């Protein structure tokens, strides 16, 4: 979906993609791109419907707010010695899956 593609763009750096492969393994449950995108969007204020209507800057701000909230709530994932918020881990895994799909 367009919104899923926008989420991938938030973590489109090569380092995020590389870390994303390990993040996918560290996240609990099945890791599929639609599920990861839905989990991130569901965690944002207003959910997927609001996110679809947001501009890129506002989407980045809401995701950054969610990342901070994850750390405050101790919703973190240890990935290769890095402590990522659950949202960051999901975005990195999403970027890695998107990269694999494009190959």
Buried (B, 14 or more C-beta within 10 A) or exposed (E): EEBBEBBBBBBEEEEBBBBBBBBBEBBEEEBEBEBBBBBBBEBBEEEBEBBBEBEEEEBBEBBEEBBEBBBEEEBBBEBEEBEBBBBBBBBBBBBBBBBEEEE
